[in-house]
Amino acid sequence: MIRIIIHGCMGRMGRVLTATAADAPDIEVVAGIDQLTAESDADFPIFASLADCTTPADVVVDFSSPKALPSLLKGVKEKKFPLIIATTGHTKEDKTLIAQASESVPIFVSANMSLGVNLLAEMAQKAATVLGESFDIEIIERHHNQKKDAPSGTALLLADSINEVFLQGKRYVYGRHGREELRQGPELGIHAIRGGTIVGEHEIVFAGKDELVELRHSAASRRIFALGALEAVRYLSDKPPGLYSMREMITAASAVTRMFVSNEEALVSLYRITLDPKSITGIFEKLGQANINVDLISQTAPVDGEVNISFTVFKKDIERTTELVQTLQKSMKNLEIKIADEITKIAVEGPGMETQSGVAARVFGTLTEAKVTIQTVTTSETKIALVIPHKDEEKAVGAIKTTFGL
């Protein structure tokens, strides 16, 4: 059972979170923090501040006000409570305080706790990557008439996600009333609507020449934010100090989502190559001119002015590859060539690799426990590719599937 304290428990979202947590079998609200202690009908103790709270807990969830941030951060640091911040309207100074506090305790920050909104941010970023500068971008957000901050923190979250693609080159324009000029290229418009009881709606418009792309999210109730907060509670409860986000939580289960296995390639290893960029470039130029496809290139660090290079080629190209690399021995007297054709190449991919640490360690540890030898390996932000002996393919594939639930 994960014990939580709700900071701002008497507020609108605090009450929704209390009711939602009551339906969660693995989470219990053990205390609340709020100035309105006398108005409480809760079945848990309520304290005026976190400093006054004497109830043990595992996570604090903040749905209060940015004004309470300094005392909240002081309290969680003193009591070593992990903290989820679900409020918006923080200043640059506030964000600095949060980053400093995260060195002592784990802190999860999101301008919007909805899983759908954060998926929208990922989609918007992808759309910006594809559509580029040829499309104008505008964000429209709608909220109830009691919301104080404008634009919403979620609108800024979406804008910041998009602006990452443009290396923060877009200038935010908040509304266009009174502007008597043409739209400027590097702008990103953000517009706020306040009315009625709208829970929250966010729309992103990509307007190009003769075409329009729209991405939209609509919240039907505040319960979606409470459900997202409880997912964050589960995610953060066992984390070390640090700053965490919704993006990391969403991708936590997607460290490895796909695996590819190939038996059609051979591993070519060149030992003791003189560390000369021109010579190394020449190796791959010769292979390219011969229309030999090369993959999984890895190079060791130089030792005494020499390096080792490995790469894979299709087995049908082994003979031609051997002939080409043997010609290099005329200019590289120490060059040694080894070709292994009884190999299997395994590649594992997943979007979660980009935001999670330790994925490579899990892959290597899994193969070590299965007594599988890794002959060479390369990695990128979202992919780990390695070569193993063909005889170990079955147990390697089975071990990886078990570890990552594939």
VOPAGU-2260 file (C-alpha; in pm, 1 decimal, decimal comma):
REM VOPAGU-2260
SITE   aa  ch    i         X         Y         Z
SITE  MET   A    0       0,0       0,0       0,0
SITE  ILE   A    1     136,9     342,2     -99,9
SITE  ARG   A    2      53,1     611,7     156,5
SITE  ILE   A    3      -3,6     961,9      18,6
SITE  ILE   A    4     -49,8    1310,9     160,5
SITE  ILE   A    5    -259,8    1551,0     -47,9
SITE  HIS   A    6    -128,2    1906,2     -34,6
SITE  GLY   A    7    -431,1    2126,1    -100,5
SITE  CYS   A    8    -677,7    1852,0      -7,5
SITE  MET   A    9    -975,6    2087,4      35,4
SITE  GLY   A   10    -942,2    2239,6    -309,6
SITE  ARG   A   11   -1135,0    2126,4    -616,5
SITE  MET   A   12    -865,7    1889,0    -743,7
SITE  GLY   A   13    -772,4    1780,4    -392,3
SITE  ARG   A   14   -1127,2    1654,4    -335,3
SITE  VAL   A   15   -1132,9    1478,3    -673,2
SITE  LEU   A   16    -801,1    1310,8    -594,9
SITE  THR   A   17    -931,4    1198,4    -254,4
SITE  ALA   A   18   -1238,2    1037,7    -413,6
SITE  THR   A   19   -1035,2     876,3    -692,7
SITE  ALA   A   20    -775,6     738,8    -452,3
SITE  ALA   A   21   -1054,9     574,4    -251,2
SITE  ASP   A   22   -1115,3     344,1    -549,3
SITE  ALA   A   23    -746,6     250,5    -583,9
SITE  PRO   A   24    -667,0     -75,7    -399,3
SITE  ASP   A   25    -294,4       3,0    -372,7
SITE  ILE   A   26    -308,6     367,5    -257,9
SITE  GLU   A   27    -428,6     521,0      69,3
SITE  VAL   A   28    -468,8     887,5     159,7
SITE  VAL   A   29    -325,2     911,0     510,0
SITE  ALA   A   30    -323,7    1289,3     559,6
SITE  GLY   A   31    -402,0    1623,6     400,1
SITE  ILE   A   32    -249,8    1969,6     406,0
SITE  ASP   A   33    -480,6    2272,7     382,8
SITE  GLN   A   34    -555,3    2601,6     554,1
SITE  LEU   A   35    -927,2    2513,9     565,0
SITE  THR   A   36    -890,7    2244,7     830,5
SITE  ALA   A   37   -1212,0    2345,6    1007,8
SITE  GLU   A   38   -1422,3    2278,9     696,8
SITE  SER   A   39   -1302,7    1922,5     654,8
SITE  ASP   A   40   -1524,9    1617,5     658,6
SITE  ALA   A   41   -1238,7    1388,7     550,8
SITE  ASP   A   42   -1163,0    1061,6     726,4
SITE  PHE   A   43    -792,9    1145,8     751,3
SITE  PRO   A   44    -612,9    1412,2     959,2
SITE  ILE   A   45    -558,1    1754,5     801,9
SITE  PHE   A   46    -271,9    1984,0     897,7
SITE  ALA   A   47    -219,0    2352,4     823,1
SITE  SER   A   48     128,4    2288,6     681,0
SITE  LEU   A   49     352,0    1997,8     591,5
SITE  ALA   A   50     584,6    2101,5     873,8
SITE  ASP   A   51     300,3    2033,4    1120,8
SITE  CYS   A   52     221,6    1691,0     973,3
SITE  THR   A   53     317,6    1397,0    1195,8
SITE  THR   A   54     177,1    1120,1     974,2
SITE  PRO   A   55     424,7     885,9     800,2
SITE  ALA   A   56     377,6     873,5     421,6
SITE  ASP   A   57     539,9     761,9      98,0
SITE  VAL   A   58     450,0    1043,6    -145,7
SITE  VAL   A   59     312,7    1398,8    -127,1
SITE  VAL   A   60      82,1    1512,0    -410,6
SITE  ASP   A   61      50,9    1888,8    -455,4
SITE  PHE   A   62    -271,8    2028,1    -601,7
SITE  SER   A   63    -258,5    2360,6    -417,7
SITE  SER   A   64    -106,0    2689,9    -535,3
SITE  PRO   A   65     240,3    2798,5    -652,1
SITE  LYS   A   66     241,4    3043,8    -361,2
SITE  ALA   A   67     280,6    2749,5    -122,7
SITE  LEU   A   68     585,1    2612,9    -306,4
SITE  PRO   A   69     867,9    2739,7     -77,6
SITE  SER   A   70     717,9    2592,5     240,1
SITE  LEU   A   71     619,8    2274,2      56,2
SITE  LEU   A   72     974,1    2217,6     -73,1
SITE  LYS   A   73    1116,9    2287,5     270,8
SITE  GLY   A   74     879,5    2031,2     423,9
SITE  VAL   A   75     951,0    1748,9     178,3
SITE  LYS   A   76    1326,2    1800,0     211,9
SITE  GLU   A   77    1307,6    1785,6     590,1
SITE  LYS   A   78    1085,2    1476,9     591,6
SITE  LYS   A   79    1242,9    1312,4     283,9
SITE  PHE   A   80     905,0    1274,4     111,1
SITE  PRO   A   81     890,1    1222,0    -267,0
SITE  LEU   A   82     682,2    1502,6    -419,6
SITE  ILE   A   83     445,4    1526,4    -716,0
SITE  ILE   A   84     381,5    1885,8    -826,5
SITE  ALA   A   85      60,1    1915,2   -1027,8
SITE  THR   A   86      14,8    2291,9    -999,5
SITE  THR   A   87      90,3    2547,4   -1272,1
SITE  GLY   A   88     195,4    2912,1   -1284,1
SITE  HIS   A   89     548,9    2864,4   -1152,1
SITE  THR   A   90     805,5    3139,1   -1211,9
SITE  LYS   A   91    1164,4    3085,2   -1325,5
SITE  GLU   A   92    1267,8    3128,7    -963,0
SITE  ASP   A   93    1016,7    2860,1    -858,8
SITE  LYS   A   94    1156,7    2619,8   -1117,7
SITE  THR   A   95    1507,0    2682,7    -986,6
SITE  LEU   A   96    1392,5    2600,1    -632,1
SITE  ILE   A   97    1230,4    2278,1    -758,5
SITE  ALA   A   98    1547,4    2172,9    -939,0
SITE  GLN   A   99    1755,0    2239,7    -625,7
SITE  ALA   A  100    1515,2    2042,4    -404,3
SITE  SER   A  101    1524,8    1747,0    -646,3
SITE  GLU   A  102    1887,5    1692,6    -548,0
SITE  SER   A  103    1759,6    1581,3    -206,4
SITE  VAL   A  104    1426,7    1411,9    -285,5
SITE  PRO   A  105    1256,0    1271,5    -598,4
SITE  ILE   A  106    1025,4    1533,0    -753,0
SITE  PHE   A  107     778,5    1472,3   -1034,8
SITE  VAL   A  108     657,2    1784,0   -1219,3
SITE  SER   A  109     387,6    1809,8   -1484,0
SITE  ALA   A  110     176,6    2103,3   -1595,2
SITE  ASN   A  111     -95,1    1852,0   -1680,1
SITE  MET   A  112    -141,3    1509,5   -1521,6
SITE  SER   A  113    -352,1    1373,0   -1807,8
SITE  LEU   A  114    -187,7    1090,0   -2000,3
SITE  GLY   A  115    -379,1    1201,9   -2309,9
SITE  VAL   A  116    -245,1    1557,6   -2297,5
SITE  ASN   A  117     110,7    1436,0   -2266,6
SITE  LEU   A  118      56,7    1203,0   -2560,0
SITE  LEU   A  119     -74,7    1508,2   -2748,5
SITE  ALA   A  120     254,2    1686,3   -2672,1
SITE  GLU   A  121     450,6    1395,9   -2822,0
SITE  MET   A  122     228,6    1396,4   -3132,1
SITE  ALA   A  123     262,8    1772,8   -3171,3
SITE  GLN   A  124     638,7    1748,0   -3151,3
SITE  LYS   A  125     639,2    1479,2   -3419,9
SITE  ALA   A  126     410,8    1689,7   -3639,9
SITE  ALA   A  127     640,2    1991,7   -3600,5
SITE  THR   A  128     936,6    1777,4   -3702,5
SITE  VAL   A  129     762,3    1665,5   -4021,3
SITE  LEU   A  130     590,3    1991,6   -4117,2
SITE  GLY   A  131     878,9    2219,7   -4023,2
SITE  GLU   A  132     886,4    2591,1   -4098,2
SITE  SER   A  133     641,8    2568,2   -4388,9
SITE  PHE   A  134     342,4    2555,4   -4150,2
SITE  ASP   A  135     226,2    2827,6   -3909,4
SITE  ILE   A  136     146,4    2700,3   -3560,6
SITE  GLU   A  137    -121,0    2828,4   -3321,3
SITE  ILE   A  138    -242,1    2688,8   -2987,2
SITE  ILE   A  139    -591,4    2756,2   -2851,4
SITE  GLU   A  140    -679,7    2660,6   -2493,3
SITE  ARG   A  141   -1020,9    2677,5   -2325,6
SITE  HIS   A  142   -1092,5    2659,5   -1950,5
SITE  HIS   A  143   -1364,2    2741,1   -1697,3
SITE  ASN   A  144   -1425,4    3098,7   -1588,7
SITE  GLN   A  145   -1261,7    3044,4   -1248,1
SITE  LYS   A  146    -914,9    2964,0   -1383,3
SITE  LYS   A  147    -672,1    3241,2   -1291,1
SITE  ASP   A  148    -360,3    3184,2   -1503,0
SITE  ALA   A  149    -363,7    3246,3   -1877,7
SITE  PRO   A  150    -233,5    3094,5   -2090,1
SITE  SER   A  151    -266,0    2762,3   -1913,2
SITE  GLY   A  152      38,1    2570,0   -1801,0
SITE  THR   A  153     -66,3    2296,2   -2041,6
SITE  ALA   A  154     -64,6    2536,9   -2336,6
SITE  LEU   A  155     288,9    2636,4   -2244,5
SITE  LEU   A  156     384,2    2268,6   -2205,7
SITE  LEU   A  157     258,8    2203,8   -2560,5
SITE  ALA   A  158     434,0    2513,7   -2694,2
SITE  ASP   A  159     762,9    2417,6   -2529,1
SITE  SER   A  160     741,7    2064,7   -2669,5
SITE  ILE   A  161     692,1    2202,4   -3020,3
SITE  ASN   A  162     961,3    2466,1   -2978,3
SITE  GLU   A  163    1219,7    2199,4   -2892,1
SITE  VAL   A  164    1206,1    2097,2   -3257,1
SITE  PHE   A  165    1299,5    2452,3   -3360,1
SITE  LEU   A  166    1581,0    2479,7   -3101,2
SITE  GLN   A  167    1367,1    2728,6   -2902,1
SITE  GLY   A  168    1358,5    2956,5   -3207,2
SITE  LYS   A  169     984,7    3028,8   -3201,0
SITE  ARG   A  170     871,7    3351,8   -3034,3
SITE  TYR   A  171     548,4    3313,4   -2833,9
SITE  VAL   A  172     271,5    3558,5   -2921,0
SITE  TYR   A  173      -8,2    3572,6   -2662,5
SITE  GLY   A  174    -321,3    3675,4   -2851,3
SITE  ARG   A  175    -331,3    3912,1   -3148,8
SITE  HIS   A  176    -563,0    4190,9   -3031,5
SITE  GLY   A  177    -433,3    4532,7   -3132,1
SITE  ARG   A  178    -155,8    4397,4   -3356,5
SITE  GLU   A  179    -159,3    4566,8   -3694,9
SITE  GLU   A  180     111,3    4373,1   -3873,7
SITE  LEU   A  181     151,9    4057,8   -4077,0
SITE  ARG   A  182     224,7    3731,6   -3900,8
SITE  GLN   A  183     598,7    3690,8   -3859,4
SITE  GLY   A  184     760,6    3357,4   -3953,9
SITE  PRO   A  185     918,8    3251,6   -3622,3
SITE  GLU   A  186     599,6    3306,2   -3421,6
SITE  LEU   A  187     397,7    3053,3   -3223,3
SITE  GLY   A  188      57,1    3192,2   -3128,8
SITE  ILE   A  189    -108,9    3102,5   -2796,9
SITE  HIS   A  190    -470,4    3200,8   -2724,9
SITE  ALA   A  191    -678,8    3162,8   -2407,1
SITE  ILE   A  192   -1056,1    3133,6   -2368,0
SITE  ARG   A  193   -1228,5    3145,8   -2027,2
SITE  GLY   A  194   -1594,1    3056,2   -1985,6
SITE  GLY   A  195   -1852,9    2842,3   -1811,6
SITE  THR   A  196   -1741,6    2512,1   -1665,4
SITE  ILE   A  197   -1501,7    2396,0   -1937,0
SITE  VAL   A  198   -1268,3    2147,0   -1769,0
SITE  GLY   A  199    -993,8    2189,0   -2023,3
SITE  GLU   A  200    -954,7    2184,0   -2400,5
SITE  HIS   A  201    -635,8    2226,8   -2601,0
SITE  GLU   A  202    -611,0    2255,1   -2977,2
SITE  ILE   A  203    -295,9    2281,7   -3189,9
SITE  VAL   A  204    -335,3    2415,4   -3543,0
SITE  PHE   A  205     -70,4    2359,2   -3811,8
SITE  ALA   A  206    -169,9    2584,0   -4102,5
SITE  GLY   A  207      12,2    2535,3   -4430,5
SITE  LYS   A  208     -51,6    2638,4   -4786,7
SITE  ASP   A  209    -390,0    2493,9   -4886,8
SITE  GLU   A  210    -393,8    2243,1   -4598,7
SITE  LEU   A  211    -467,8    2234,0   -4228,1
SITE  VAL   A  212    -363,0    1984,2   -3960,4
SITE  GLU   A  213    -533,3    1997,4   -3618,8
SITE  LEU   A  214    -453,3    1805,5   -3300,1
SITE  ARG   A  215    -695,1    1831,6   -3009,6
SITE  HIS   A  216    -753,2    1705,0   -2656,3
SITE  SER   A  217   -1065,9    1756,0   -2449,1
SITE  ALA   A  218   -1106,1    1671,9   -2079,7
SITE  ALA   A  219   -1457,7    1558,0   -1984,5
SITE  SER   A  220   -1390,2    1563,1   -1610,6
SITE  ARG   A  221   -1117,9    1638,3   -1355,8
SITE  ARG   A  222   -1097,8    1270,0   -1272,4
SITE  ILE   A  223    -852,2    1217,4   -1560,2
SITE  PHE   A  224    -600,8    1443,1   -1383,7
SITE  ALA   A  225    -647,1    1251,2   -1058,9
SITE  LEU   A  226    -594,8     918,6   -1237,1
SITE  GLY   A  227    -275,4    1053,5   -1392,3
SITE  ALA   A  228    -157,9    1174,2   -1051,6
SITE  LEU   A  229    -210,0     826,7    -902,8
SITE  GLU   A  230      -5,9     674,6   -1186,9
SITE  ALA   A  231     266,1     924,8   -1100,5
SITE  VAL   A  232     243,8     815,6    -734,8
SITE  ARG   A  233     308,0     454,2    -833,5
SITE  TYR   A  234     594,2     559,1   -1059,4
SITE  LEU   A  235     767,5     791,0    -811,4
SITE  SER   A  236     729,0     594,6    -488,0
SITE  ASP   A  237    1054,2     396,8    -527,4
SITE  LYS   A  238    1265,7     647,7    -721,8
SITE  PRO   A  239    1593,7     802,8    -600,8
SITE  PRO   A  240    1634,0    1183,1    -575,0
SITE  GLY   A  241    1601,6    1356,6    -908,2
SITE  LEU   A  242    1364,8    1548,8   -1134,5
SITE  TYR   A  243    1105,7    1335,8   -1316,4
SITE  SER   A  244     841,7    1411,5   -1579,1
SITE  MET   A  245     531,7    1265,9   -1738,9
SITE  ARG   A  246     732,0    1178,4   -2048,8
SITE  GLU   A  247     959,2     951,3   -1846,6
SITE  MET   A  248     662,1     788,4   -1676,4
SITE  ILE   A  249     477,9     724,9   -2001,6
SITE  THR   A  250     784,0     562,4   -2158,4
SITE  ALA   A  251     876,5     363,6   -1845,8
SITE  ALA   A  252     698,6      56,7   -1982,2
SITE  SER   A  253     841,4     103,5   -2330,7
SITE  ALA   A  254    1212,2      59,2   -2270,1
SITE  VAL   A  255    1212,1    -227,7   -2518,6
SITE  THR   A  256     907,2    -276,7   -2738,4
SITE  ARG   A  257    1049,6    -452,9   -3044,7
SITE  MET   A  258    1317,7    -708,3   -3123,1
SITE  PHE   A  259    1464,9    -798,1   -3461,8
SITE  VAL   A  260    1670,6   -1111,9   -3527,7
SITE  SER   A  261    1882,5   -1178,4   -3838,9
SITE  ASN   A  262    2087,9   -1480,4   -3945,7
SITE  GLU   A  263    2173,7   -1343,2   -4289,9
SITE  GLU   A  264    2486,8   -1151,6   -4196,1
SITE  ALA   A  265    2852,2   -1211,7   -4115,4
SITE  LEU   A  266    3075,6   -1018,0   -3878,3
SITE  VAL   A  267    3391,1    -866,4   -4025,9
SITE  SER   A  268    3657,8    -759,4   -3776,1
SITE  LEU   A  269    3966,1    -559,6   -3873,5
SITE  TYR   A  270    4236,9    -543,9   -3607,8
SITE  ARG   A  271    4528,0    -302,0   -3569,6
SITE  ILE   A  272    4419,6     -41,7   -3822,1
SITE  THR   A  273    4637,1     268,7   -3824,7
SITE  LEU   A  274    4442,5     556,9   -3672,4
SITE  ASP   A  275    4413,0     763,8   -3988,7
SITE  PRO   A  276    4072,6     911,8   -4082,3
SITE  LYS   A  277    4158,1     901,0   -4451,9
SITE  SER   A  278    4246,0     530,6   -4439,0
SITE  ILE   A  279    3938,1     440,5   -4236,1
SITE  THR   A  280    3716,6     639,5   -4473,8
SITE  GLY   A  281    3880,9     455,8   -4762,6
SITE  ILE   A  282    3770,3     118,7   -4622,6
SITE  PHE   A  283    3403,9     210,9   -4635,0
SITE  GLU   A  284    3438,1     396,2   -4964,5
SITE  LYS   A  285    3564,1      74,9   -5127,4
SITE  LEU   A  286    3274,2    -122,4   -4979,4
SITE  GLY   A  287    3024,6     139,6   -5092,2
SITE  GLN   A  288    3163,6     148,8   -5445,2
SITE  ALA   A  289    3121,0    -228,3   -5458,9
SITE  ASN   A  290    2755,1    -192,6   -5348,7
SITE  ILE   A  291    2818,6    -388,6   -5030,1
SITE  ASN   A  292    2574,6    -291,0   -4754,7
SITE  VAL   A  293    2741,7    -242,4   -4417,1
SITE  ASP   A  294    2568,1    -231,9   -4078,6
SITE  LEU   A  295    2646,1    -230,2   -3707,0
SITE  ILE   A  296    2979,1     -48,1   -3730,8
SITE  SER   A  297    3179,6     -22,3   -3408,7
SITE  GLN   A  298    3528,3     109,5   -3340,1
SITE  THR   A  299    3746,6      68,7   -3033,1
SITE  ALA   A  300    3934,7     351,6   -2865,7
SITE  PRO   A  301    4286,5     398,4   -3007,3
SITE  VAL   A  302    4579,6     215,6   -2847,7
SITE  ASP   A  303    4932,2     304,2   -2961,3
SITE  GLY   A  304    4789,7     476,1   -3267,2
SITE  GLU   A  305    4580,2     177,1   -3377,0
SITE  VAL   A  306    4209,8      85,1   -3359,2
SITE  ASN   A  307    3990,8    -218,3   -3424,2
SITE  ILE   A  308    3678,3    -190,5   -3639,7
SITE  SER   A  309    3392,6    -438,0   -3672,7
SITE  PHE   A  310    3088,0    -433,2   -3899,9
SITE  THR   A  311    2835,8    -672,1   -4051,2
SITE  VAL   A  312    2771,4    -753,3   -4417,4
SITE  PHE   A  313    2530,3    -993,5   -4583,7
SITE  LYS   A  314    2669,5   -1345,1   -4617,5
SITE  LYS   A  315    2634,1   -1328,5   -4996,5
SITE  ASP   A  316    2895,0   -1049,4   -4991,7
SITE  ILE   A  317    3154,9   -1227,8   -4775,3
SITE  GLU   A  318    3383,5   -1325,2   -5063,5
SITE  ARG   A  319    3389,5    -979,0   -5220,1
SITE  THR   A  320    3432,5    -814,7   -4879,2
SITE  THR   A  321    3727,6   -1040,9   -4799,0
SITE  GLU   A  322    3898,1    -958,2   -5128,9
SITE  LEU   A  323    3852,3    -585,9   -5075,1
SITE  VAL   A  324    3980,7    -570,5   -4717,9
SITE  GLN   A  325    4277,4    -795,0   -4802,8
SITE  THR   A  326    4399,8    -529,6   -5045,3
SITE  LEU   A  327    4439,1    -300,7   -4743,7
SITE  GLN   A  328    4714,7    -519,7   -4602,6
SITE  LYS   A  329    4951,9    -376,4   -4862,1
SITE  SER   A  330    4937,1     -36,3   -4692,0
SITE  MET   A  331    4862,0    -159,8   -4338,5
SITE  LYS   A  332    5130,3    -410,1   -4251,3
SITE  ASN   A  333    4985,9    -492,8   -3905,0
SITE  LEU   A  334    4628,0    -539,9   -4026,2
SITE  GLU   A  335    4455,8    -861,1   -3917,5
SITE  ILE   A  336    4125,5    -975,8   -4067,1
SITE  LYS   A  337    3871,1   -1212,0   -3911,8
SITE  ILE   A  338    3530,7   -1305,8   -4051,4
SITE  ALA   A  339    3266,4   -1490,6   -3849,7
SITE  ASP   A  340    2967,1   -1617,7   -4044,7
SITE  GLU   A  341    2804,5   -1831,2   -3774,3
SITE  ILE   A  342    2648,6   -1534,7   -3598,3
SITE  THR   A  343    2309,0   -1388,1   -3513,5
SITE  LYS   A  344    2239,8   -1017,5   -3504,4
SITE  ILE   A  345    1981,5    -902,8   -3247,5
SITE  ALA   A  346    1845,2    -549,2   -3230,5
SITE  VAL   A  347    1613,8    -427,6   -2953,5
SITE  GLU   A  348    1431,1     -95,0   -2980,0
SITE  GLY   A  349    1200,3     115,2   -2767,8
SITE  PRO   A  350    1112,6     484,7   -2727,9
SITE  GLY   A  351    1165,9     456,6   -2352,7
SITE  MET   A  352    1540,4     410,9   -2396,2
SITE  GLU   A  353    1576,5     782,3   -2465,5
SITE  THR   A  354    1456,3     883,7   -2117,5
SITE  GLN   A  355    1553,0     582,6   -1905,7
SITE  SER   A  356    1889,8     484,9   -1768,5
SITE  GLY   A  357    2000,7     125,9   -1719,6
SITE  VAL   A  358    1834,4     -31,5   -2024,7
SITE  ALA   A  359    2166,9    -142,1   -2173,2
SITE  ALA   A  360    2265,8    -286,4   -1835,5
SITE  ARG   A  361    1944,1    -491,1   -1829,7
SITE  VAL   A  362    2008,2    -623,2   -2181,6
SITE  PHE   A  363    2369,5    -713,6   -2105,8
SITE  GLY   A  364    2279,8    -858,8   -1767,4
SITE  THR   A  365    2006,2   -1072,1   -1923,7
SITE  LEU   A  366    2248,6   -1219,3   -2176,8
SITE  THR   A  367    2518,4   -1269,9   -1912,3
SITE  GLU   A  368    2277,3   -1470,9   -1696,1
SITE  ALA   A  369    2187,6   -1677,5   -2003,3
SITE  LYS   A  370    2563,3   -1736,4   -2060,9
SITE  VAL   A  371    2553,6   -1568,8   -2403,6
SITE  THR   A  372    2872,7   -1406,1   -2535,3
SITE  ILE   A  373    2835,4   -1062,6   -2695,8
SITE  GLN   A  374    3082,8   -1028,0   -2981,2
SITE  THR   A  375    3015,2    -663,3   -3066,1
SITE  VAL   A  376    2753,8    -400,7   -2986,6
SITE  THR   A  377    2637,7     -56,5   -3102,0
SITE  THR   A  378    2375,8     172,9   -2948,6
SITE  SER   A  379    2170,7     481,4   -3027,1
SITE  GLU   A  380    1914,5     678,2   -2824,7
SITE  THR   A  381    1642,7     418,6   -2889,9
SITE  LYS   A  382    1823,1     106,5   -3014,4
SITE  ILE   A  383    2076,5    -153,2   -2900,1
SITE  ALA   A  384    2216,8    -384,1   -3169,6
SITE  LEU   A  385    2454,4    -671,1   -3092,8
SITE  VAL   A  386    2612,6    -979,6   -3243,9
SITE  ILE   A  387    2619,1   -1317,7   -3068,6
SITE  PRO   A  388    2723,4   -1672,2   -3171,4
SITE  HIS   A  389    2448,2   -1835,0   -3377,0
SITE  LYS   A  390    2438,9   -2134,5   -3140,9
SITE  ASP   A  391    2316,1   -1904,6   -2860,7
SITE  GLU   A  392    2030,9   -1748,3   -3056,3
SITE  GLU   A  393    1743,4   -1942,4   -2902,5
SITE  LYS   A  394    1836,7   -1883,5   -2539,6
SITE  ALA   A  395    1929,9   -1517,9   -2604,7
SITE  VAL   A  396    1598,7   -1440,3   -2772,3
SITE  GLY   A  397    1404,7   -1624,4   -2502,2
SITE  ALA   A  398    1587,7   -1440,7   -2222,1
SITE  ILE   A  399    1526,0   -1096,9   -2375,2
SITE  LYS   A  400    1158,5   -1173,0   -2432,0
SITE  THR   A  401    1120,5   -1278,8   -2068,4
SITE  THR   A  402    1302,4    -973,5   -1928,2
SITE  PHE   A  403    1112,0    -714,9   -2131,2
SITE  GLY   A  404     778,7    -891,1   -2168,4
SITE  LEU   A  405     791,2    -908,1   -2548,6
